[in-house]
Amino acid sequence: MSHPIPPTANSPENAQDKRRSNVQRVVTLQLASMGGTLADTIGQSNRQRLVWLGLLALPLLFPVALPGMGSAVGALCMLIATGLCTGHSLQLPTWLAKRELNSRLKSLLIALVNRTLHLFARAARPRMLLLSNKSASLFNGSMLFVAGLSMMVPVPVISFDNVLPALAIVLIAWGLRLRDGLLLLAGYLATVVAVASVLLLWWGGTQLVTYLLSLSLS
């Protein structure tokens, strides 16, 4: 009678199990940190905050986000990025940190964390670990800061300018949290493209405004 062959250490089944285990550990730690206030929920460590940053930036990948959301995500991104660069988590403003979260919102956040992390688990995994090591924190923090800044810079006339910065933030945030160097490399590229696009949109918007003003004055 034949017996099933157990998966080897390098088999796809074993790798998938490890990936699920890693994601489940992240989910458990993230949900355990949730509290009654915004400060409790978002956490004190940069690793905890990266999950919320990655979640909040996701809707900005689509041109249907709420007004002002880009600025809020950009500000949070720069706060976390500064913490990564200095090696210390920065405190939220007191008025924001003490905001209470109702049970309905907490339930929504729990479902969102579970669904999103398990979605990323299908593709993301620890690899190219040198890019997410502590020695690379200054570089990663700097790239994340630039991505957040490019999101906060207002672009004249042209809308939907947050998509590329949001993509950069999502890739870097999840790449750091799940220690996926491939996501980080994609995030670095997206950051460069985002900055270039913002500069191009600024130039194009300025040219358009100048042209419209010249027509109105002629």
C-alpha positions as CSV (number, residue, x, y, z in Angstrom):
1,M,0.0,0.0,0.0
2,S,1.5,3.3,-1.1
3,H,1.8,6.2,1.3
4,P,1.6,9.9,0.4
5,I,5.0,11.5,0.0
6,P,5.4,14.4,2.6
7,P,6.3,17.7,1.1
8,T,10.1,18.5,1.0
9,A,11.6,21.7,2.4
10,N,11.7,23.2,-1.1
11,S,8.4,22.0,-2.4
12,P,5.7,24.5,-3.5
13,E,3.4,23.1,-0.8
14,N,6.0,23.8,1.9
15,A,6.7,27.3,0.7
16,Q,3.0,28.1,0.5
17,D,2.5,26.8,4.1
18,K,5.4,29.0,5.3
19,R,3.9,32.0,3.5
20,R,0.5,31.5,5.1
21,S,2.2,31.0,8.5
22,N,4.2,34.2,8.1
23,V,1.1,36.2,7.1
24,Q,-1.0,34.7,9.9
25,R,1.6,35.8,12.4
26,V,1.5,39.4,11.0
27,V,-2.3,39.4,11.1
28,T,-2.3,38.1,14.7
29,L,0.2,40.7,15.9
30,Q,-1.6,43.5,14.1
31,L,-5.0,42.7,15.4
32,A,-3.7,42.2,18.9
33,S,-2.4,45.7,18.9
34,M,-5.8,47.3,18.2
35,G,-7.2,49.4,21.0
36,G,-9.9,52.0,21.7
37,T,-8.1,55.1,20.4
38,L,-6.4,55.9,17.2
39,A,-3.0,55.9,18.9
40,D,-3.5,52.5,20.4
41,T,-4.7,51.0,17.1
42,I,-2.1,52.5,14.8
43,G,0.6,51.3,17.3
44,Q,3.9,52.7,18.5
45,S,6.3,50.7,16.3
46,N,7.0,51.6,12.7
47,R,6.3,48.0,11.7
48,Q,2.7,48.2,13.0
49,R,2.2,51.5,11.3
50,L,3.4,50.2,8.0
51,V,0.4,47.9,7.8
52,W,-2.1,50.8,8.3
53,L,-0.1,53.0,5.8
54,G,-0.3,50.2,3.2
55,L,-4.1,49.8,3.8
56,L,-4.9,53.5,3.7
57,A,-2.9,54.1,0.5
58,L,-4.7,51.3,-1.4
59,P,-7.9,53.2,-2.2
60,L,-5.8,56.0,-3.7
61,L,-4.8,53.6,-6.5
62,F,-8.3,54.3,-7.9
63,P,-9.5,57.8,-8.7
64,V,-12.4,57.6,-6.4
65,A,-10.8,58.4,-3.0
66,L,-12.3,61.0,-0.6
67,P,-11.1,64.6,-0.9
68,G,-8.2,65.3,1.4
69,M,-7.3,61.6,1.8
70,G,-4.2,62.0,-0.2
71,S,-2.8,64.7,2.1
72,A,-3.7,62.6,5.2
73,V,-2.0,59.5,3.8
74,G,1.0,61.6,2.7
75,A,1.4,63.1,6.1
76,L,1.2,59.7,7.8
77,C,3.7,58.3,5.3
78,M,6.2,61.1,6.0
79,L,5.7,60.6,9.8
80,I,6.5,56.9,9.5
81,A,9.3,57.5,7.1
82,T,11.0,60.0,9.5
83,G,10.7,57.3,12.2
84,L,12.4,54.8,10.0
85,C,15.2,57.2,9.2
86,T,15.8,58.2,12.8
87,G,15.2,54.7,14.3
88,H,12.5,56.1,16.6
89,S,8.7,56.2,16.2
90,L,7.3,59.7,16.2
91,Q,4.2,60.4,18.3
92,L,0.9,61.3,16.7
93,P,-0.5,64.8,17.5
94,T,-2.4,64.6,20.8
95,W,-5.8,65.7,19.3
96,L,-5.5,62.9,16.7
97,A,-4.0,60.2,19.0
98,K,-7.0,60.4,21.4
99,R,-9.7,60.0,18.8
100,E,-11.9,57.1,19.9
101,L,-12.8,54.3,17.4
102,N,-16.3,52.9,17.6
103,S,-17.0,49.2,17.4
104,R,-18.3,49.3,13.8
105,L,-15.1,50.9,12.6
106,K,-13.0,48.5,14.5
107,S,-14.9,45.5,12.9
108,L,-14.3,47.1,9.5
109,L,-10.6,47.5,10.1
110,I,-10.3,43.9,11.4
111,A,-11.9,42.6,8.2
112,L,-9.8,44.8,6.1
113,V,-6.5,43.7,7.7
114,N,-7.4,40.0,7.3
115,R,-8.5,40.3,3.7
116,T,-5.6,42.5,2.5
117,L,-2.9,40.6,4.2
118,H,-4.1,37.2,2.9
119,L,-4.4,38.8,-0.5
120,F,-0.7,39.9,-0.4
121,A,0.2,36.4,0.9
122,R,-0.5,34.9,-2.5
123,A,2.5,36.7,-4.0
124,A,4.6,38.4,-1.3
125,R,7.1,36.5,0.7
126,P,10.4,37.1,2.5
127,R,13.1,37.4,-0.1
128,M,16.1,39.6,-1.0
129,L,16.3,40.3,2.8
130,L,19.2,42.7,2.5
131,L,16.8,45.4,1.2
132,S,14.7,45.2,4.3
133,N,17.5,44.8,6.9
134,K,18.0,47.5,9.6
135,S,21.0,48.7,7.7
136,A,18.8,49.8,4.9
137,S,16.3,51.7,7.1
138,L,17.7,55.1,6.2
139,F,17.4,54.5,2.5
140,N,13.9,52.9,2.8
141,G,12.8,55.7,5.0
142,S,14.1,58.3,2.6
143,M,12.3,56.6,-0.4
144,L,9.1,56.4,1.6
145,F,9.4,60.1,2.6
146,V,9.8,61.1,-1.0
147,A,6.8,59.1,-2.0
148,G,4.7,60.7,0.7
149,L,6.0,64.2,-0.3
150,S,5.1,63.6,-3.9
151,M,1.6,62.7,-2.8
152,M,1.2,65.9,-0.8
153,V,2.5,68.3,-3.4
154,P,-0.6,69.9,-5.0
155,V,-0.7,69.7,-8.8
156,P,-2.5,72.6,-10.6
157,V,-5.6,71.8,-12.7
158,I,-4.8,68.1,-13.3
159,S,-6.6,65.5,-11.1
160,F,-5.8,61.8,-10.4
161,D,-2.2,62.7,-9.5
162,N,-2.1,60.5,-6.4
163,V,-2.1,57.1,-8.2
164,L,1.6,56.7,-8.8
165,P,2.7,58.0,-5.3
166,A,0.1,55.8,-3.7
167,L,1.4,52.8,-5.7
168,A,4.9,53.6,-4.4
169,I,3.7,53.8,-0.8
170,V,1.8,50.6,-1.1
171,L,4.7,48.7,-2.5
172,I,7.3,50.0,-0.1
173,A,5.0,49.7,3.0
174,W,4.1,46.1,2.3
175,G,7.6,45.3,1.1
176,L,9.0,46.4,4.4
177,R,6.3,44.8,6.5
178,L,6.5,41.4,4.7
179,R,10.2,41.7,4.0
180,D,9.8,41.2,0.3
181,G,12.7,42.8,-1.5
182,L,11.0,42.4,-4.9
183,L,8.1,44.6,-3.7
184,L,10.7,47.1,-2.4
185,L,12.5,47.3,-5.8
186,A,9.2,47.9,-7.5
187,G,8.4,50.5,-4.9
188,Y,11.7,52.3,-5.5
189,L,11.0,52.4,-9.3
190,A,7.4,53.6,-8.6
191,T,8.8,56.4,-6.4
192,V,11.1,57.6,-9.1
193,V,8.3,57.5,-11.7
194,A,5.9,59.3,-9.2
195,V,8.3,62.1,-8.6
196,A,8.9,62.5,-12.4
197,S,5.2,62.5,-13.0
198,V,4.5,65.1,-10.4
199,L,7.2,67.3,-11.9
200,L,5.7,66.8,-15.4
201,L,2.2,67.5,-14.2
202,W,3.4,70.6,-12.5
203,W,5.1,71.8,-15.7
204,G,2.0,70.8,-17.8
205,G,-0.4,72.4,-15.4
206,T,1.6,75.6,-15.2
207,Q,1.8,75.8,-18.9
208,L,-2.0,75.3,-19.2
209,V,-2.7,78.0,-16.6
210,T,-0.4,80.4,-18.3
211,Y,-2.0,79.8,-21.6
212,L,-5.5,80.3,-20.2
213,L,-4.5,83.5,-18.5
214,S,-3.0,84.8,-21.8
215,L,-6.2,84.1,-23.6
216,S,-8.3,85.9,-21.0
217,L,-6.0,89.0,-21.1
218,S,-5.9,89.1,-24.9
